[in-house]
Amino acid sequence: MRIAIVYHSETGNTRQMADLIRAGCEKVHGAEARCMPVDAVDEQYLLDSSAVILGSPTYEGTCSWQMKRFLDEGSGGGERHPFAGKLGAVFCSQNWPGGGGASFAEMTIIAGLLVRGMLVYSGGITAGPPFLHLGAVSTRAPREQLSRERCLQLGRRLTAKARELFPD
């Protein structure tokens, strides 16, 4: 089972989240996950993936223009949006705690996933702590235990759900 993690990161904070999410994905037996910057996506890996996780920093209460462009224009390969039928999830970093901007950024990305025919996974509050609500969020780099655990659990939970939905 392949999981593609596509992210945009200017300062490295969102990239650190992507690395933790990948580690969480790979805790599920047989899972392979790859992190890819939004401007260097491995098209074949993306097409072969059962799930796609998108991440962005929060800018002015929404996702970065680079992530929005990726959603709007596709990843540049032969197929404009190879997301239909895949399981998707999101994560965002934010500069300030508690401002709510990450929730809007996550919803912007989620809207893009839904429009492209993806199934969206959040984990919500039903899987227990750490609660993911719309996806994993970290204030700056994921240094606090809660932020790290959110990333790890998003990867693990999404991969387990993908295995349930798309058995080999």
SULRAGI-V399821 format. One record per pair of residues at least 12 apart in sequence whose ideal C-beta (glycine too) atoms are under 7 Angstrom apart, sorted by the first residue. I is the first residue (numbers start at 1). J is the second residue. If there is no record, write none. Layout:
i=I j=J
i=I j=J
This chain:
i=1 j=30
i=1 j=31
i=1 j=32
i=1 j=50
i=1 j=159
i=1 j=162
i=1 j=163
i=1 j=168
i=2 j=32
i=2 j=45
i=2 j=48
i=2 j=49
i=2 j=50
i=3 j=25
i=3 j=31
i=3 j=33
i=3 j=49
i=3 j=51
i=3 j=53
i=3 j=159
i=3 j=162
i=4 j=34
i=4 j=36
i=4 j=45
i=4 j=46
i=4 j=49
i=4 j=52
i=5 j=18
i=5 j=21
i=5 j=22
i=5 j=33
i=5 j=34
i=5 j=35
i=5 j=36
i=5 j=53
i=6 j=36
i=6 j=38
i=6 j=41
i=6 j=52
i=6 j=54
i=6 j=70
i=7 j=35
i=7 j=37
i=7 j=38
i=7 j=55
i=7 j=56
i=8 j=38
i=8 j=56
i=8 j=57
i=8 j=64
i=8 j=66
i=8 j=67
i=9 j=57
i=10 j=57
i=12 j=141
i=13 j=57
i=13 j=93
i=13 j=138
i=13 j=140
i=13 j=141
i=14 j=55
i=14 j=56
i=14 j=57
i=14 j=93
i=16 j=141
i=16 j=142
i=17 j=55
i=17 j=91
i=17 j=93
i=17 j=136
i=17 j=138
i=17 j=142
i=17 j=151
i=18 j=35
i=18 j=55
i=19 j=35
i=20 j=142
i=20 j=148
i=20 j=151
i=20 j=152
i=21 j=53
i=21 j=91
i=21 j=136
i=21 j=151
i=21 j=154
i=21 j=155
i=22 j=35
i=22 j=155
i=23 j=152
i=23 j=155
i=24 j=151
i=24 j=152
i=24 j=153
i=24 j=154
i=24 j=155
i=24 j=156
i=25 j=155
i=25 j=156
i=25 j=159
i=27 j=156
i=28 j=156
i=28 j=159
i=28 j=160
i=28 j=163
i=31 j=159
i=33 j=155
i=38 j=66
i=38 j=67
i=38 j=70
i=39 j=66
i=41 j=75
i=43 j=75
i=43 j=77
i=46 j=75
i=46 j=82
i=47 j=82
i=49 j=86
i=50 j=86
i=50 j=87
i=50 j=162
i=50 j=166
i=51 j=86
i=51 j=87
i=51 j=88
i=51 j=158
i=51 j=162
i=52 j=83
i=52 j=86
i=52 j=88
i=53 j=88
i=53 j=89
i=53 j=90
i=53 j=91
i=53 j=158
i=54 j=67
i=54 j=88
i=54 j=90
i=54 j=109
i=55 j=90
i=55 j=91
i=55 j=92
i=56 j=92
i=56 j=105
i=56 j=109
i=57 j=92
i=57 j=93
i=58 j=92
i=58 j=93
i=58 j=94
i=58 j=95
i=58 j=101
i=58 j=102
i=58 j=105
i=61 j=101
i=61 j=104
i=62 j=104
i=62 j=105
i=62 j=108
i=63 j=92
i=63 j=105
i=63 j=108
i=63 j=109
i=67 j=109
i=71 j=109
i=71 j=112
i=81 j=116
i=83 j=113
i=83 j=116
i=83 j=117
i=83 j=118
i=84 j=116
i=84 j=117
i=85 j=117
i=86 j=118
i=87 j=118
i=87 j=119
i=87 j=121
i=87 j=158
i=87 j=161
i=87 j=162
i=87 j=165
i=88 j=113
i=88 j=118
i=88 j=119
i=88 j=120
i=88 j=121
i=89 j=120
i=89 j=121
i=89 j=122
i=89 j=135
i=89 j=154
i=89 j=158
i=90 j=106
i=90 j=109
i=90 j=110
i=90 j=134
i=90 j=135
i=91 j=135
i=91 j=136
i=91 j=151
i=91 j=154
i=92 j=105
i=92 j=106
i=92 j=135
i=92 j=137
i=93 j=138
i=93 j=140
i=94 j=137
i=94 j=139
i=95 j=140
i=96 j=139
i=97 j=139
i=102 j=137
i=103 j=134
i=106 j=134
i=106 j=135
i=107 j=134
i=110 j=134
i=121 j=158
i=121 j=161
i=122 j=134
i=122 j=135
i=123 j=154
i=123 j=157
i=127 j=157
i=130 j=146
i=130 j=149
i=130 j=150
i=130 j=153
i=132 j=150
i=132 j=153
i=132 j=154
i=135 j=154
i=136 j=150
i=136 j=151
i=136 j=154
i=137 j=150
i=138 j=151
